[in-house]
Amino acid sequence: MIIEDELIGLSVLIETSTDPKKHGIAGRVVDETKNMLTIDTKDGIKKVAKGECDFVFMYMGEQIQVEGKLIMGRPEDRIKKGKHWSKKWRLPKFFFK
């Protein structure tokens, strides 16, 4: 699942945002912090808050829609959280590939 994987290098589109100026930004994730994604777009580098947006990532050949609140937090903690979710809700393993 994308929640327990690295986001840097993935293609991304901002599907919805509380800030209308950020709606529709597309590019490649070049950096990630606790609350921000840095996206390299055709118009330059853009920084967007994870909690304000819903994203569509191109992940393993598929478009995956992710609510920004789910990916908030430090990347290394998010990876641990994803493994915890798989045990807590007994989600099938294919859900995390």
C-alpha positions in Angstrom: 0.0 0.0 0.0 1.2 3.5 -0.8 0.9 4.5 2.9 3.8 2.3 3.9 6.0 3.2 0.9 8.3 6.0 -0.2 6.5 8.9 -2.0 9.6 10.6 -3.4 9.9 10.0 -7.1 6.2 9.3 -7.7 4.1 11.2 -10.1 1.3 13.1 -8.3 -1.7 15.2 -9.1 -3.5 17.4 -6.6 -7.2 16.4 -7.1 -8.7 18.7 -4.5 -7.4 21.3 -2.1 -8.7 23.9 0.4 -6.5 26.4 -1.5 -8.0 26.8 -5.0 -4.6 27.8 -6.4 -3.2 24.4 -5.7 -6.0 22.4 -7.3 -4.7 20.6 -10.4 -0.9 20.9 -9.7 0.8 17.9 -11.2 4.4 16.7 -11.2 6.9 14.5 -9.4 7.5 14.4 -5.7 11.0 15.5 -4.9 10.9 15.9 -1.2 8.7 15.0 1.8 8.6 16.4 5.3 6.1 15.8 8.2 3.5 18.1 6.8 4.6 19.1 3.3 5.2 17.6 -0.2 7.6 19.3 -2.5 6.5 18.8 -6.1 8.6 19.5 -9.2 6.1 20.8 -11.8 6.6 22.3 -15.3 6.2 25.7 -13.7 8.9 25.0 -11.0 9.0 23.7 -7.5 5.8 23.9 -5.5 5.4 23.1 -1.8 1.9 21.9 -0.7 0.6 21.0 2.7 -0.4 17.3 2.9 -3.4 18.0 5.2 -5.0 20.5 2.8 -5.1 18.3 -0.3 -6.3 15.0 -1.7 -3.8 13.5 -4.1 -3.7 11.0 -7.0 -0.4 9.2 -7.1 0.8 7.0 -10.0 1.9 3.9 -8.0 3.0 0.6 -9.4 1.3 1.4 -12.7 -2.0 2.4 -11.1 -3.6 5.7 -10.1 -4.2 5.7 -6.4 -6.3 8.4 -4.7 -5.1 9.3 -1.2 -6.5 11.7 1.3 -3.7 14.0 2.5 -4.5 13.4 6.2 -3.6 9.7 5.8 0.0 10.5 4.7 0.7 13.3 7.3 3.6 12.7 9.6 7.2 11.8 9.2 7.8 9.4 6.3 9.6 6.9 8.6 6.7 6.9 11.1 4.1 6.6 8.3 5.8 3.4 7.2 5.5 1.9 10.7 1.9 3.1 10.9 1.0 1.2 7.7 2.3 -2.0 9.1 0.3 -1.4 12.3 -2.9 -0.8 10.3 -2.5 -4.2 8.4 -2.4 -6.0 11.8 -5.1 -3.9 13.5 -7.7 -4.4 10.9 -6.5 -7.6 9.4 -6.3 -6.2 6.0 -5.3 -8.7 3.2 -1.6 -8.6 2.3 -2.4 -7.6 -1.4 -3.8 -4.3 0.0 -0.2 -3.4 1.0 1.6 -4.2 -2.2 
